[in-house]
Amino acid sequence: MYIYSFFFTNTVLFCIGALGTFLNRRNFISMLMCIEIMLLAVNMNFLAASCYLDDVTGQLMALFVMTVAAAETAIGLALCVIYHRLRATLDVEFINLLKG
């Protein structure tokens, strides 16, 4: 019975992250934070399913997702620093000007 509350909470978190990503198209940092919320919801789903099924596979998948999230954060923050140095703003609507 309690496992369904975890799945419902994770679904709500994922929807909040998806809506934040698609509705807030102006600030790059807030888009990265919404993507991180979505990855957190996926991790919590993997962990809840792992506990429910009494299997380690969900925990291993959560570990892989955390690895991808760490790499995504590092690359995203590096892009933020480069973009802010060039344009002195983090508005996403002008990001296509970074073409080499």
BELTAHU-V565282 format. One record per pair of residues at least 24 apart in sequence whose ideal C-beta (glycine too) atoms are under 10 Angstrom apart, sorted by the first residue. I is the first residue (numbers start at 1). GAP is how many residues later the second one is. D is the distance in Angstrom with one decimal. If there is no record, write none. Layout:
I|GAP|D + I|GAP|D
This chain:
2|46|9.3 + 2|49|9.9 + 2|50|9.4 + 3|45|6.0 + 3|46|8.2 + 3|48|7.6 + 3|49|4.7 + 3|50|9.8 + 4|44|9.4 + 4|48|9.6 + 5|43|9.4 + 6|38|6.9 + 6|39|7.9 + 6|41|8.5 + 6|42|4.0 + 6|43|9.0 + 6|45|8.5 + 6|46|8.5 + 7|37|9.0 + 7|38|6.6 + 7|41|6.3 + 7|42|8.2 + 7|45|9.0 + 9|32|8.4 + 9|35|7.6 + 9|36|9.7 + 9|39|9.0 + 10|30|8.6 + 10|31|4.5 + 10|32|7.8 + 10|33|8.8 + 10|34|4.7 + 10|35|4.7 + 10|36|9.4 + 10|37|9.3 + 10|38|6.9 + 10|39|9.9 + 11|30|7.4 + 11|34|8.2 + 12|29|8.2 + 13|24|6.0 + 13|25|7.7 + 13|27|6.6 + 13|28|3.9 + 13|29|9.3 + 13|31|7.4 + 13|32|9.3 + 14|24|5.5 + 14|25|9.3 + 14|26|8.8 + 14|27|3.9 + 14|28|7.0 + 14|30|9.3 + 14|31|8.1 + 15|26|8.5 + 16|25|8.4 + 17|24|6.5 + 17|25|9.6 + 24|68|8.9 + 25|66|9.4 + 25|67|5.7 + 25|68|7.2 + 26|64|8.7 + 26|65|5.8 + 26|66|6.0 + 26|67|6.8 + 27|62|9.6 + 27|63|5.8 + 27|64|7.2 + 27|65|6.9 + 28|48|7.7 + 28|49|9.8 + 28|51|7.6 + 28|52|5.8 + 28|55|7.0 + 28|56|9.0 + 28|61|9.5 + 28|62|4.7 + 28|63|7.8 + 28|64|5.4 + 28|67|7.4 + 29|47|8.5 + 29|48|8.6 + 29|51|6.3 + 29|55|9.9 + 29|61|6.2 + 29|63|10.0 + 30|60|9.1 + 30|62|9.5 + 31|45|8.6 + 31|59|9.7 + 31|61|6.8 + 32|40|7.9 + 32|41|7.0 + 32|43|9.9 + 32|44|4.6 + 32|45|7.7 + 32|47|9.2 + 32|48|7.7 + 33|40|9.8 + 33|43|9.8 + 35|34|8.4 + 35|37|7.0 + 35|38|9.0 + 35|41|8.0 + 36|33|6.4 + 36|36|8.0 + 36|37|6.9 + 36|40|9.1 + 38|31|9.6 + 39|26|5.9 + 39|27|8.0 + 39|29|7.4 + 39|30|4.5 + 39|31|9.9 + 39|33|7.7 + 39|34|9.4 + 40|25|9.1 + 40|26|9.4 + 40|29|8.0 + 42|26|10.0 + 42|27|9.2 + 43|26|8.0
